[in-house]
Amino acid sequence: MVHQAIPAARRYSPQQQAALISFTYNVGVGALQGSTLRRRLLAGDDPQQVIAEELPRWSRGDARPCR
């Protein structure tokens, strides 16, 4: 599903692909499709920078750190 939503992900490093797959598994395909992360990657932004900046935005629930 990640490669369908973000075709360029096929060219990302294995670690970047794993991060996107894990993200999608945890939040769901719908969340990936509507995410700023996906929008930025589709726009051609640097994957390393986008992943580093966008994934932490999803690490909190109810403004509390996830454990």
PDBQT receptor file of N, H, CA, C and O in Angstrom, charges set to zero:
ATOM      1  N   MET A   1       0.808  -1.198   0.000  1.00  0.00    +0.000 N 
ATOM      2  CA  MET A   1       0.000   0.000   0.000  1.00  0.00    +0.000 C 
ATOM      3  C   MET A   1       0.858   1.271   0.000  1.00  0.00    +0.000 C 
ATOM      4  O   MET A   1       0.502   2.260  -0.641  1.00  0.00    +0.000 OA
ATOM      5  N   VAL A   2       1.965   1.246   0.704  1.00  0.00    +0.000 N 
ATOM      6  H   VAL A   2       2.254   0.443   1.226  1.00  0.00    +0.000 HD
ATOM      7  CA  VAL A   2       2.823   2.431   0.764  1.00  0.00    +0.000 C 
ATOM      8  C   VAL A   2       3.309   2.791  -0.636  1.00  0.00    +0.000 C 
ATOM      9  O   VAL A   2       3.306   3.962  -1.017  1.00  0.00    +0.000 OA
ATOM     10  N   HIS A   3       3.722   1.798  -1.390  1.00  0.00    +0.000 N 
ATOM     11  H   HIS A   3       3.725   0.847  -1.081  1.00  0.00    +0.000 HD
ATOM     12  CA  HIS A   3       4.246   2.071  -2.725  1.00  0.00    +0.000 C 
ATOM     13  C   HIS A   3       3.147   2.531  -3.682  1.00  0.00    +0.000 C 
ATOM     14  O   HIS A   3       3.436   3.234  -4.650  1.00  0.00    +0.000 OA
ATOM     15  N   GLN A   4       1.924   2.159  -3.436  1.00  0.00    +0.000 N 
ATOM     16  H   GLN A   4       1.689   1.588  -2.649  1.00  0.00    +0.000 HD
ATOM     17  CA  GLN A   4       0.819   2.661  -4.257  1.00  0.00    +0.000 C 
ATOM     18  C   GLN A   4       0.518   4.112  -3.899  1.00  0.00    +0.000 C 
ATOM     19  O   GLN A   4       0.237   4.924  -4.781  1.00  0.00    +0.000 OA
ATOM     20  N   ALA A   5       0.573   4.440  -2.625  1.00  0.00    +0.000 N 
ATOM     21  H   ALA A   5       0.800   3.781  -1.908  1.00  0.00    +0.000 HD
ATOM     22  CA  ALA A   5       0.273   5.797  -2.167  1.00  0.00    +0.000 C 
ATOM     23  C   ALA A   5       1.412   6.761  -2.461  1.00  0.00    +0.000 C 
ATOM     24  O   ALA A   5       1.183   7.942  -2.723  1.00  0.00    +0.000 OA
ATOM     25  N   ILE A   6       2.650   6.249  -2.417  1.00  0.00    +0.000 N 
ATOM     26  H   ILE A   6       2.836   5.289  -2.204  1.00  0.00    +0.000 HD
ATOM     27  CA  ILE A   6       3.834   7.075  -2.655  1.00  0.00    +0.000 C 
ATOM     28  C   ILE A   6       4.757   6.298  -3.599  1.00  0.00    +0.000 C 
ATOM     29  O   ILE A   6       5.691   5.639  -3.142  1.00  0.00    +0.000 OA
ATOM     30  N   PRO A   7       4.505   6.369  -4.903  1.00  0.00    +0.000 N 
ATOM     31  CA  PRO A   7       5.295   5.575  -5.855  1.00  0.00    +0.000 C 
ATOM     32  C   PRO A   7       6.805   5.787  -5.747  1.00  0.00    +0.000 C 
ATOM     33  O   PRO A   7       7.565   4.839  -5.946  1.00  0.00    +0.000 OA
ATOM     34  N   ALA A   8       7.249   6.977  -5.444  1.00  0.00    +0.000 N 
ATOM     35  H   ALA A   8       6.631   7.747  -5.283  1.00  0.00    +0.000 HD
ATOM     36  CA  ALA A   8       8.690   7.246  -5.341  1.00  0.00    +0.000 C 
ATOM     37  C   ALA A   8       9.340   6.496  -4.184  1.00  0.00    +0.000 C 
ATOM     38  O   ALA A   8      10.564   6.378  -4.141  1.00  0.00    +0.000 OA
ATOM     39  N   ALA A   9       8.548   5.991  -3.251  1.00  0.00    +0.000 N 
ATOM     40  H   ALA A   9       7.553   6.087  -3.286  1.00  0.00    +0.000 HD
ATOM     41  CA  ALA A   9       9.103   5.277  -2.093  1.00  0.00    +0.000 C 
ATOM     42  C   ALA A   9       9.894   4.039  -2.516  1.00  0.00    +0.000 C 
ATOM     43  O   ALA A   9      10.728   3.549  -1.755  1.00  0.00    +0.000 OA
ATOM     44  N   ARG A  10       9.645   3.543  -3.700  1.00  0.00    +0.000 N 
ATOM     45  H   ARG A  10       8.968   3.942  -4.318  1.00  0.00    +0.000 HD
ATOM     46  CA  ARG A  10      10.412   2.388  -4.198  1.00  0.00    +0.000 C 
ATOM     47  C   ARG A  10      11.906   2.718  -4.312  1.00  0.00    +0.000 C 
ATOM     48  O   ARG A  10      12.754   1.827  -4.268  1.00  0.00    +0.000 OA
ATOM     49  N   ARG A  11      12.208   3.996  -4.458  1.00  0.00    +0.000 N 
ATOM     50  H   ARG A  11      11.519   4.720  -4.494  1.00  0.00    +0.000 HD
ATOM     51  CA  ARG A  11      13.611   4.421  -4.605  1.00  0.00    +0.000 C 
ATOM     52  C   ARG A  11      14.228   4.869  -3.274  1.00  0.00    +0.000 C 
ATOM     53  O   ARG A  11      15.407   5.222  -3.236  1.00  0.00    +0.000 OA
ATOM     54  N   TYR A  12      13.465   4.859  -2.199  1.00  0.00    +0.000 N 
ATOM     55  H   TYR A  12      12.507   4.572  -2.229  1.00  0.00    +0.000 HD
ATOM     56  CA  TYR A  12      13.989   5.290  -0.902  1.00  0.00    +0.000 C 
ATOM     57  C   TYR A  12      14.868   4.192  -0.320  1.00  0.00    +0.000 C 
ATOM     58  O   TYR A  12      14.831   3.045  -0.766  1.00  0.00    +0.000 OA
ATOM     59  N   SER A  13      15.650   4.557   0.673  1.00  0.00    +0.000 N 
ATOM     60  H   SER A  13      15.680   5.489   1.035  1.00  0.00    +0.000 HD
ATOM     61  CA  SER A  13      16.500   3.558   1.344  1.00  0.00    +0.000 C 
ATOM     62  C   SER A  13      15.606   2.532   2.046  1.00  0.00    +0.000 C 
ATOM     63  O   SER A  13      14.442   2.814   2.331  1.00  0.00    +0.000 OA
ATOM     64  N   PRO A  14      16.146   1.348   2.321  1.00  0.00    +0.000 N 
ATOM     65  CA  PRO A  14      15.364   0.348   3.043  1.00  0.00    +0.000 C 
ATOM     66  C   PRO A  14      14.856   0.868   4.397  1.00  0.00    +0.000 C 
ATOM     67  O   PRO A  14      13.752   0.526   4.821  1.00  0.00    +0.000 OA
ATOM     68  N   GLN A  15      15.660   1.688   5.067  1.00  0.00    +0.000 N 
ATOM     69  H   GLN A  15      16.557   1.965   4.723  1.00  0.00    +0.000 HD
ATOM     70  CA  GLN A  15      15.251   2.222   6.359  1.00  0.00    +0.000 C 
ATOM     71  C   GLN A  15      14.088   3.209   6.207  1.00  0.00    +0.000 C 
ATOM     72  O   GLN A  15      13.166   3.215   7.023  1.00  0.00    +0.000 OA
ATOM     73  N   GLN A  16      14.135   4.032   5.173  1.00  0.00    +0.000 N 
ATOM     74  H   GLN A  16      14.884   4.027   4.510  1.00  0.00    +0.000 HD
ATOM     75  CA  GLN A  16      13.046   4.979   4.931  1.00  0.00    +0.000 C 
ATOM     76  C   GLN A  16      11.768   4.235   4.555  1.00  0.00    +0.000 C 
ATOM     77  O   GLN A  16      10.684   4.594   5.016  1.00  0.00    +0.000 OA
ATOM     78  N   GLN A  17      11.887   3.216   3.733  1.00  0.00    +0.000 N 
ATOM     79  H   GLN A  17      12.768   2.924   3.359  1.00  0.00    +0.000 HD
ATOM     80  CA  GLN A  17      10.722   2.411   3.377  1.00  0.00    +0.000 C 
ATOM     81  C   GLN A  17      10.139   1.740   4.611  1.00  0.00    +0.000 C 
ATOM     82  O   GLN A  17       8.922   1.714   4.790  1.00  0.00    +0.000 OA
ATOM     83  N   ALA A  18      11.002   1.199   5.462  1.00  0.00    +0.000 N 
ATOM     84  H   ALA A  18      11.992   1.221   5.317  1.00  0.00    +0.000 HD
ATOM     85  CA  ALA A  18      10.534   0.536   6.687  1.00  0.00    +0.000 C 
ATOM     86  C   ALA A  18       9.808   1.522   7.598  1.00  0.00    +0.000 C 
ATOM     87  O   ALA A  18       8.797   1.174   8.209  1.00  0.00    +0.000 OA
ATOM     88  N   ALA A  19      10.316   2.746   7.692  1.00  0.00    +0.000 N 
ATOM     89  H   ALA A  19      11.137   3.029   7.195  1.00  0.00    +0.000 HD
ATOM     90  CA  ALA A  19       9.661   3.758   8.523  1.00  0.00    +0.000 C 
ATOM     91  C   ALA A  19       8.271   4.062   7.991  1.00  0.00    +0.000 C 
ATOM     92  O   ALA A  19       7.328   4.177   8.773  1.00  0.00    +0.000 OA
ATOM     93  N   LEU A  20       8.125   4.195   6.682  1.00  0.00    +0.000 N 
ATOM     94  H   LEU A  20       8.891   4.102   6.047  1.00  0.00    +0.000 HD
ATOM     95  CA  LEU A  20       6.816   4.481   6.090  1.00  0.00    +0.000 C 
ATOM     96  C   LEU A  20       5.857   3.302   6.235  1.00  0.00    +0.000 C 
ATOM     97  O   LEU A  20       4.668   3.495   6.490  1.00  0.00    +0.000 OA
ATOM     98  N   ILE A  21       6.364   2.095   6.073  1.00  0.00    +0.000 N 
ATOM     99  H   ILE A  21       7.329   1.938   5.866  1.00  0.00    +0.000 HD
ATOM    100  CA  ILE A  21       5.533   0.905   6.237  1.00  0.00    +0.000 C 
ATOM    101  C   ILE A  21       5.067   0.789   7.680  1.00  0.00    +0.000 C 
ATOM    102  O   ILE A  21       3.895   0.506   7.928  1.00  0.00    +0.000 OA
ATOM    103  N   SER A  22       5.959   1.000   8.625  1.00  0.00    +0.000 N 
ATOM    104  H   SER A  22       6.911   1.230   8.424  1.00  0.00    +0.000 HD
ATOM    105  CA  SER A  22       5.595   0.947  10.046  1.00  0.00    +0.000 C 
ATOM    106  C   SER A  22       4.571   2.023  10.385  1.00  0.00    +0.000 C 
ATOM    107  O   SER A  22       3.591   1.760  11.083  1.00  0.00    +0.000 OA
ATOM    108  N   PHE A  23       4.800   3.224   9.894  1.00  0.00    +0.000 N 
ATOM    109  H   PHE A  23       5.596   3.438   9.327  1.00  0.00    +0.000 HD
ATOM    110  CA  PHE A  23       3.862   4.326  10.108  1.00  0.00    +0.000 C 
ATOM    111  C   PHE A  23       2.480   3.946   9.588  1.00  0.00    +0.000 C 
ATOM    112  O   PHE A  23       1.479   4.113  10.285  1.00  0.00    +0.000 OA
ATOM    113  N   THR A  24       2.432   3.438   8.367  1.00  0.00    +0.000 N 
ATOM    114  H   THR A  24       3.245   3.303   7.800  1.00  0.00    +0.000 HD
ATOM    115  CA  THR A  24       1.153   3.075   7.755  1.00  0.00    +0.000 C 
ATOM    116  C   THR A  24       0.483   1.952   8.520  1.00  0.00    +0.000 C 
ATOM    117  O   THR A  24      -0.735   1.976   8.701  1.00  0.00    +0.000 OA
ATOM    118  N   TYR A  25       1.234   0.980   8.968  1.00  0.00    +0.000 N 
ATOM    119  H   TYR A  25       2.223   0.960   8.821  1.00  0.00    +0.000 HD
ATOM    120  CA  TYR A  25       0.674  -0.117   9.760  1.00  0.00    +0.000 C 
ATOM    121  C   TYR A  25       0.033   0.418  11.044  1.00  0.00    +0.000 C 
ATOM    122  O   TYR A  25      -1.038  -0.034  11.448  1.00  0.00    +0.000 OA
ATOM    123  N   ASN A  26       0.691   1.372  11.669  1.00  0.00    +0.000 N 
ATOM    124  H   ASN A  26       1.561   1.740  11.341  1.00  0.00    +0.000 HD
ATOM    125  CA  ASN A  26       0.222   1.872  12.964  1.00  0.00    +0.000 C 
ATOM    126  C   ASN A  26      -0.932   2.859  12.867  1.00  0.00    +0.000 C 
ATOM    127  O   ASN A  26      -1.809   2.854  13.731  1.00  0.00    +0.000 OA
ATOM    128  N   VAL A  27      -0.957   3.699  11.849  1.00  0.00    +0.000 N 
ATOM    129  H   VAL A  27      -0.245   3.703  11.147  1.00  0.00    +0.000 HD
ATOM    130  CA  VAL A  27      -2.011   4.715  11.771  1.00  0.00    +0.000 C 
ATOM    131  C   VAL A  27      -3.064   4.398  10.721  1.00  0.00    +0.000 C 
ATOM    132  O   VAL A  27      -4.158   4.961  10.757  1.00  0.00    +0.000 OA
ATOM    133  N   GLY A  28      -2.755   3.513   9.793  1.00  0.00    +0.000 N 
ATOM    134  H   GLY A  28      -1.866   3.055   9.764  1.00  0.00    +0.000 HD
ATOM    135  CA  GLY A  28      -3.710   3.126   8.763  1.00  0.00    +0.000 C 
ATOM    136  C   GLY A  28      -3.464   3.821   7.439  1.00  0.00    +0.000 C 
ATOM    137  O   GLY A  28      -2.882   4.904   7.378  1.00  0.00    +0.000 OA
ATOM    138  N   VAL A  29      -3.920   3.171   6.383  1.00  0.00    +0.000 N 
ATOM    139  H   VAL A  29      -4.392   2.291   6.432  1.00  0.00    +0.000 HD
ATOM    140  CA  VAL A  29      -3.724   3.681   5.038  1.00  0.00    +0.000 C 
ATOM    141  C   VAL A  29      -4.445   5.007   4.848  1.00  0.00    +0.000 C 
ATOM    142  O   VAL A  29      -3.922   5.906   4.188  1.00  0.00    +0.000 OA
ATOM    143  N   GLY A  30      -5.629   5.141   5.413  1.00  0.00    +0.000 N 
ATOM    144  H   GLY A  30      -6.054   4.411   5.949  1.00  0.00    +0.000 HD
ATOM    145  CA  GLY A  30      -6.375   6.389   5.281  1.00  0.00    +0.000 C 
ATOM    146  C   GLY A  30      -5.622   7.569   5.862  1.00  0.00    +0.000 C 
ATOM    147  O   GLY A  30      -5.617   8.656   5.284  1.00  0.00    +0.000 OA
ATOM    148  N   ALA A  31      -4.988   7.358   6.999  1.00  0.00    +0.000 N 
ATOM    149  H   ALA A  31      -4.992   6.476   7.468  1.00  0.00    +0.000 HD
ATOM    150  CA  ALA A  31      -4.202   8.429   7.618  1.00  0.00    +0.000 C 
ATOM    151  C   ALA A  31      -3.003   8.783   6.738  1.00  0.00    +0.000 C 
ATOM    152  O   ALA A  31      -2.672   9.958   6.583  1.00  0.00    +0.000 OA
ATOM    153  N   LEU A  32      -2.355   7.772   6.163  1.00  0.00    +0.000 N 
ATOM    154  H   LEU A  32      -2.624   6.817   6.289  1.00  0.00    +0.000 HD
ATOM    155  CA  LEU A  32      -1.233   8.042   5.260  1.00  0.00    +0.000 C 
ATOM    156  C   LEU A  32      -1.707   8.861   4.066  1.00  0.00    +0.000 C 
ATOM    157  O   LEU A  32      -1.073   9.849   3.696  1.00  0.00    +0.000 OA
ATOM    158  N   GLN A  33      -2.812   8.454   3.469  1.00  0.00    +0.000 N 
ATOM    159  H   GLN A  33      -3.327   7.651   3.770  1.00  0.00    +0.000 HD
ATOM    160  CA  GLN A  33      -3.289   9.126   2.272  1.00  0.00    +0.000 C 
ATOM    161  C   GLN A  33      -3.653  10.588   2.520  1.00  0.00    +0.000 C 
ATOM    162  O   GLN A  33      -3.521  11.422   1.625  1.00  0.00    +0.000 OA
ATOM    163  N   GLY A  34      -4.108  10.896   3.724  1.00  0.00    +0.000 N 
ATOM    164  H   GLY A  34      -4.215  10.218   4.451  1.00  0.00    +0.000 HD
ATOM    165  CA  GLY A  34      -4.478  12.270   4.028  1.00  0.00    +0.000 C 
ATOM    166  C   GLY A  34      -3.410  13.073   4.737  1.00  0.00    +0.000 C 
ATOM    167  O   GLY A  34      -3.660  14.197   5.172  1.00  0.00    +0.000 OA
ATOM    168  N   SER A  35      -2.224  12.509   4.859  1.00  0.00    +0.000 N 
ATOM    169  H   SER A  35      -2.020  11.595   4.506  1.00  0.00    +0.000 HD
ATOM    170  CA  SER A  35      -1.182  13.138   5.664  1.00  0.00    +0.000 C 
ATOM    171  C   SER A  35      -0.366  14.189   4.922  1.00  0.00    +0.000 C 
ATOM    172  O   SER A  35      -0.212  14.146   3.701  1.00  0.00    +0.000 OA
ATOM    173  N   THR A  36       0.144  15.119   5.691  1.00  0.00    +0.000 N 
ATOM    174  H   THR A  36       0.019  15.154   6.683  1.00  0.00    +0.000 HD
ATOM    175  CA  THR A  36       1.100  16.098   5.169  1.00  0.00    +0.000 C 
ATOM    176  C   THR A  36       2.370  15.381   4.735  1.00  0.00    +0.000 C 
ATOM    177  O   THR A  36       3.014  15.786   3.766  1.00  0.00    +0.000 OA
ATOM    178  N   LEU A  37       2.729  14.333   5.436  1.00  0.00    +0.000 N 
ATOM    179  H   LEU A  37       2.207  14.004   6.223  1.00  0.00    +0.000 HD
ATOM    180  CA  LEU A  37       3.906  13.532   5.089  1.00  0.00    +0.000 C 
ATOM    181  C   LEU A  37       3.802  13.078   3.633  1.00  0.00    +0.000 C 
ATOM    182  O   LEU A  37       4.738  13.263   2.856  1.00  0.00    +0.000 OA
ATOM    183  N   ARG A  38       2.678  12.490   3.269  1.00  0.00    +0.000 N 
ATOM    184  H   ARG A  38       1.917  12.339   3.900  1.00  0.00    +0.000 HD
ATOM    185  CA  ARG A  38       2.489  12.014   1.890  1.00  0.00    +0.000 C 
ATOM    186  C   ARG A  38       2.483  13.187   0.914  1.00  0.00    +0.000 C 
ATOM    187  O   ARG A  38       3.117  13.122  -0.140  1.00  0.00    +0.000 OA
ATOM    188  N   ARG A  39       1.779  14.243   1.255  1.00  0.00    +0.000 N 
ATOM    189  H   ARG A  39       1.264  14.296   2.111  1.00  0.00    +0.000 HD
ATOM    190  CA  ARG A  39       1.701  15.401   0.368  1.00  0.00    +0.000 C 
ATOM    191  C   ARG A  39       3.098  15.945   0.063  1.00  0.00    +0.000 C 
ATOM    192  O   ARG A  39       3.411  16.264  -1.084  1.00  0.00    +0.000 OA
ATOM    193  N   ARG A  40       3.924  16.046   1.091  1.00  0.00    +0.000 N 
ATOM    194  H   ARG A  40       3.670  15.787   2.023  1.00  0.00    +0.000 HD
ATOM    195  CA  ARG A  40       5.283  16.565   0.906  1.00  0.00    +0.000 C 
ATOM    196  C   ARG A  40       6.144  15.619   0.080  1.00  0.00    +0.000 C 
ATOM    197  O   ARG A  40       6.922  16.062  -0.765  1.00  0.00    +0.000 OA
ATOM    198  N   LEU A  41       6.009  14.318   0.321  1.00  0.00    +0.000 N 
ATOM    199  H   LEU A  41       5.378  13.958   1.008  1.00  0.00    +0.000 HD
ATOM    200  CA  LEU A  41       6.792  13.356  -0.455  1.00  0.00    +0.000 C 
ATOM    201  C   LEU A  41       6.370  13.365  -1.925  1.00  0.00    +0.000 C 
ATOM    202  O   LEU A  41       7.219  13.289  -2.814  1.00  0.00    +0.000 OA
ATOM    203  N   LEU A  42       5.079  13.457  -2.181  1.00  0.00    +0.000 N 
ATOM    204  H   LEU A  42       4.390  13.519  -1.459  1.00  0.00    +0.000 HD
ATOM    205  CA  LEU A  42       4.596  13.520  -3.559  1.00  0.00    +0.000 C 
ATOM    206  C   LEU A  42       5.052  14.796  -4.260  1.00  0.00    +0.000 C 
ATOM    207  O   LEU A  42       5.219  14.819  -5.480  1.00  0.00    +0.000 OA
ATOM    208  N   ALA A  43       5.252  15.859  -3.480  1.00  0.00    +0.000 N 
ATOM    209  H   ALA A  43       5.116  15.840  -2.489  1.00  0.00    +0.000 HD
ATOM    210  CA  ALA A  43       5.718  17.126  -4.038  1.00  0.00    +0.000 C 
ATOM    211  C   ALA A  43       7.210  17.090  -4.355  1.00  0.00    +0.000 C 
ATOM    212  O   ALA A  43       7.734  18.010  -4.981  1.00  0.00    +0.000 OA
ATOM    213  N   GLY A  44       7.897  16.029  -3.924  1.00  0.00    +0.000 N 
ATOM    214  H   GLY A  44       7.472  15.281  -3.415  1.00  0.00    +0.000 HD
ATOM    215  CA  GLY A  44       9.312  15.888  -4.243  1.00  0.00    +0.000 C 
ATOM    216  C   GLY A  44      10.255  16.392  -3.169  1.00  0.00    +0.000 C 
ATOM    217  O   GLY A  44      11.456  16.513  -3.409  1.00  0.00    +0.000 OA
ATOM    218  N   ASP A  45       9.724  16.691  -1.976  1.00  0.00    +0.000 N 
ATOM    219  H   ASP A  45       8.748  16.593  -1.782  1.00  0.00    +0.000 HD
ATOM    220  CA  ASP A  45      10.600  17.103  -0.877  1.00  0.00    +0.000 C 
ATOM    221  C   ASP A  45      11.552  15.962  -0.514  1.00  0.00    +0.000 C 
ATOM    222  O   ASP A  45      11.258  14.795  -0.776  1.00  0.00    +0.000 OA
ATOM    223  N   ASP A  46      12.682  16.302   0.083  1.00  0.00    +0.000 N 
ATOM    224  H   ASP A  46      12.921  17.249   0.295  1.00  0.00    +0.000 HD
ATOM    225  CA  ASP A  46      13.692  15.320   0.489  1.00  0.00    +0.000 C 
ATOM    226  C   ASP A  46      13.093  14.321   1.483  1.00  0.00    +0.000 C 
ATOM    227  O   ASP A  46      12.655  14.724   2.561  1.00  0.00    +0.000 OA
ATOM    228  N   PRO A  47      13.063  13.017   1.143  1.00  0.00    +0.000 N 
ATOM    229  CA  PRO A  47      12.443  12.022   2.022  1.00  0.00    +0.000 C 
ATOM    230  C   PRO A  47      13.037  11.987   3.426  1.00  0.00    +0.000 C 
ATOM    231  O   PRO A  47      12.306  11.840   4.405  1.00  0.00    +0.000 OA
ATOM    232  N   GLN A  48      14.353  12.118   3.531  1.00  0.00    +0.000 N 
ATOM    233  H   GLN A  48      14.947  12.237   2.736  1.00  0.00    +0.000 HD
ATOM    234  CA  GLN A  48      14.992  12.069   4.848  1.00  0.00    +0.000 C 
ATOM    235  C   GLN A  48      14.479  13.202   5.729  1.00  0.00    +0.000 C 
ATOM    236  O   GLN A  48      14.161  12.987   6.898  1.00  0.00    +0.000 OA
ATOM    237  N   GLN A  49      14.399  14.386   5.181  1.00  0.00    +0.000 N 
ATOM    238  H   GLN A  49      14.658  14.561   4.231  1.00  0.00    +0.000 HD
ATOM    239  CA  GLN A  49      13.926  15.542   5.941  1.00  0.00    +0.000 C 
ATOM    240  C   GLN A  49      12.440  15.412   6.273  1.00  0.00    +0.000 C 
ATOM    241  O   GLN A  49      12.027  15.677   7.402  1.00  0.00    +0.000 OA
ATOM    242  N   VAL A  50      11.644  15.006   5.292  1.00  0.00    +0.000 N 
ATOM    243  H   VAL A  50      11.979  14.792   4.375  1.00  0.00    +0.000 HD
ATOM    244  CA  VAL A  50      10.201  14.881   5.517  1.00  0.00    +0.000 C 
ATOM    245  C   VAL A  50       9.909  13.857   6.600  1.00  0.00    +0.000 C 
ATOM    246  O   VAL A  50       9.130  14.127   7.514  1.00  0.00    +0.000 OA
ATOM    247  N   ILE A  51      10.521  12.693   6.509  1.00  0.00    +0.000 N 
ATOM    248  H   ILE A  51      11.153  12.473   5.766  1.00  0.00    +0.000 HD
ATOM    249  CA  ILE A  51      10.280  11.631   7.484  1.00  0.00    +0.000 C 
ATOM    250  C   ILE A  51      10.710  12.095   8.870  1.00  0.00    +0.000 C 
ATOM    251  O   ILE A  51      10.001  11.870   9.851  1.00  0.00    +0.000 OA
ATOM    252  N   ALA A  52      11.873  12.743   8.952  1.00  0.00    +0.000 N 
ATOM    253  H   ALA A  52      12.449  12.926   8.155  1.00  0.00    +0.000 HD
ATOM    254  CA  ALA A  52      12.373  13.232  10.251  1.00  0.00    +0.000 C 
ATOM    255  C   ALA A  52      11.465  14.298  10.847  1.00  0.00    +0.000 C 
ATOM    256  O   ALA A  52      11.316  14.366  12.068  1.00  0.00    +0.000 OA
ATOM    257  N   GLU A  53      10.858  15.128  10.014  1.00  0.00    +0.000 N 
ATOM    258  H   GLU A  53      10.979  15.073   9.023  1.00  0.00    +0.000 HD
ATOM    259  CA  GLU A  53      10.011  16.203  10.514  1.00  0.00    +0.000 C 
ATOM    260  C   GLU A  53       8.565  15.774  10.756  1.00  0.00    +0.000 C 
ATOM    261  O   GLU A  53       7.934  16.241  11.704  1.00  0.00    +0.000 OA
ATOM    262  N   GLU A  54       8.040  14.899   9.918  1.00  0.00    +0.000 N 
ATOM    263  H   GLU A  54       8.552  14.519   9.148  1.00  0.00    +0.000 HD
ATOM    264  CA  GLU A  54       6.619  14.577   9.980  1.00  0.00    +0.000 C 
ATOM    265  C   GLU A  54       6.271  13.415  10.913  1.00  0.00    +0.000 C 
ATOM    266  O   GLU A  54       5.236  13.465  11.577  1.00  0.00    +0.000 OA
ATOM    267  N   LEU A  55       7.098  12.377  10.983  1.00  0.00    +0.000 N 
ATOM    268  H   LEU A  55       7.938  12.336  10.444  1.00  0.00    +0.000 HD
ATOM    269  CA  LEU A  55       6.751  11.240  11.840  1.00  0.00    +0.000 C 
ATOM    270  C   LEU A  55       6.605  11.616  13.314  1.00  0.00    +0.000 C 
ATOM    271  O   LEU A  55       5.692  11.118  13.971  1.00  0.00    +0.000 OA
ATOM    272  N   PRO A  56       7.462  12.471  13.853  1.00  0.00    +0.000 N 
ATOM    273  CA  PRO A  56       7.277  12.836  15.273  1.00  0.00    +0.000 C 
ATOM    274  C   PRO A  56       5.944  13.536  15.556  1.00  0.00    +0.000 C 
ATOM    275  O   PRO A  56       5.472  13.523  16.693  1.00  0.00    +0.000 OA
ATOM    276  N   ARG A  57       5.342  14.135  14.551  1.00  0.00    +0.000 N 
ATOM    277  H   ARG A  57       5.724  14.146  13.628  1.00  0.00    +0.000 HD
ATOM    278  CA  ARG A  57       4.048  14.786  14.752  1.00  0.00    +0.000 C 
ATOM    279  C   ARG A  57       2.957  13.777  15.100  1.00  0.00    +0.000 C 
ATOM    280  O   ARG A  57       1.915  14.150  15.639  1.00  0.00    +0.000 OA
ATOM    281  N   TRP A  58       3.192  12.500  14.794  1.00  0.00    +0.000 N 
ATOM    282  H   TRP A  58       4.039  12.197  14.356  1.00  0.00    +0.000 HD
ATOM    283  CA  TRP A  58       2.209  11.450  15.029  1.00  0.00    +0.000 C 
ATOM    284  C   TRP A  58       2.508  10.646  16.295  1.00  0.00    +0.000 C 
ATOM    285  O   TRP A  58       1.849   9.637  16.548  1.00  0.00    +0.000 OA
ATOM    286  N   SER A  59       3.480  11.070  17.086  1.00  0.00    +0.000 N 
ATOM    287  H   SER A  59       4.015  11.889  16.880  1.00  0.00    +0.000 HD
ATOM    288  CA  SER A  59       3.903  10.261  18.230  1.00  0.00    +0.000 C 
ATOM    289  C   SER A  59       3.189  10.604  19.527  1.00  0.00    +0.000 C 
ATOM    290  O   SER A  59       3.545  10.081  20.583  1.00  0.00    +0.000 OA
ATOM    291  N   ARG A  60       2.199  11.464  19.466  1.00  0.00    +0.000 N 
ATOM    292  H   ARG A  60       1.909  11.889  18.608  1.00  0.00    +0.000 HD
ATOM    293  CA  ARG A  60       1.490  11.849  20.685  1.00  0.00    +0.000 C 
ATOM    294  C   ARG A  60      -0.014  11.637  20.518  1.00  0.00    +0.000 C 
ATOM    295  O   ARG A  60      -0.592  11.919  19.469  1.00  0.00    +0.000 OA
ATOM    296  N   GLY A  61      -0.614  11.139  21.573  1.00  0.00    +0.000 N 
ATOM    297  H   GLY A  61      -0.144  10.910  22.425  1.00  0.00    +0.000 HD
ATOM    298  CA  GLY A  61      -2.062  11.016  21.616  1.00  0.00    +0.000 C 
ATOM    299  C   GLY A  61      -2.563  11.866  22.758  1.00  0.00    +0.000 C 
ATOM    300  O   GLY A  61      -2.022  11.791  23.861  1.00  0.00    +0.000 OA
ATOM    301  N   ASP A  62      -3.565  12.662  22.530  1.00  0.00    +0.000 N 
ATOM    302  H   ASP A  62      -4.005  12.723  21.634  1.00  0.00    +0.000 HD
ATOM    303  CA  ASP A  62      -4.108  13.548  23.563  1.00  0.00    +0.000 C 
ATOM    304  C   ASP A  62      -3.024  14.445  24.150  1.00  0.00    +0.000 C 
ATOM    305  O   ASP A  62      -3.038  14.737  25.346  1.00  0.00    +0.000 OA
ATOM    306  N   ALA A  63      -2.087  14.880  23.315  1.00  0.00    +0.000 N 
ATOM    307  H   ALA A  63      -2.075  14.642  22.344  1.00  0.00    +0.000 HD
ATOM    308  CA  ALA A  63      -0.999  15.771  23.704  1.00  0.00    +0.000 C 
ATOM    309  C   ALA A  63      -0.064  15.168  24.745  1.00  0.00    +0.000 C 
ATOM    310  O   ALA A  63       0.692  15.886  25.399  1.00  0.00    +0.000 OA
ATOM    311  N   ARG A  64      -0.117  13.862  24.894  1.00  0.00    +0.000 N 
ATOM    312  H   ARG A  64      -0.731  13.278  24.363  1.00  0.00    +0.000 HD
ATOM    313  CA  ARG A  64       0.795  13.171  25.825  1.00  0.00    +0.000 C 
ATOM    314  C   ARG A  64       1.702  12.254  25.022  1.00  0.00    +0.000 C 
ATOM    315  O   ARG A  64       1.264  11.654  24.040  1.00  0.00    +0.000 OA
ATOM    316  N   PRO A  65       2.955  12.139  25.424  1.00  0.00    +0.000 N 
ATOM    317  CA  PRO A  65       3.848  11.225  24.697  1.00  0.00    +0.000 C 
ATOM    318  C   PRO A  65       3.342   9.788  24.750  1.00  0.00    +0.000 C 
ATOM    319  O   PRO A  65       2.849   9.325  25.779  1.00  0.00    +0.000 OA
ATOM    320  N   CYS A  66       3.473   9.093  23.625  1.00  0.00    +0.000 N 
ATOM    321  H   CYS A  66       3.873   9.469  22.789  1.00  0.00    +0.000 HD
ATOM    322  CA  CYS A  66       3.132   7.669  23.612  1.00  0.00    +0.000 C 
ATOM    323  C   CYS A  66       4.229   6.894  24.336  1.00  0.00    +0.000 C 
ATOM    324  O   CYS A  66       5.388   7.308  24.339  1.00  0.00    +0.000 OA
ATOM    325  N   ARG A  67       3.876   5.816  24.924  1.00  0.00    +0.000 N 
ATOM    326  H   ARG A  67       2.934   5.480  24.921  1.00  0.00    +0.000 HD
ATOM    327  CA  ARG A  67       4.851   4.979  25.628  1.00  0.00    +0.000 C 
ATOM    328  C   ARG A  67       4.948   3.636  24.993  1.00  0.00    +0.000 C 
ATOM    329  O   ARG A  67       5.719   2.792  25.449  1.00  0.00    +0.000 OA
TER     330      ARG A  67
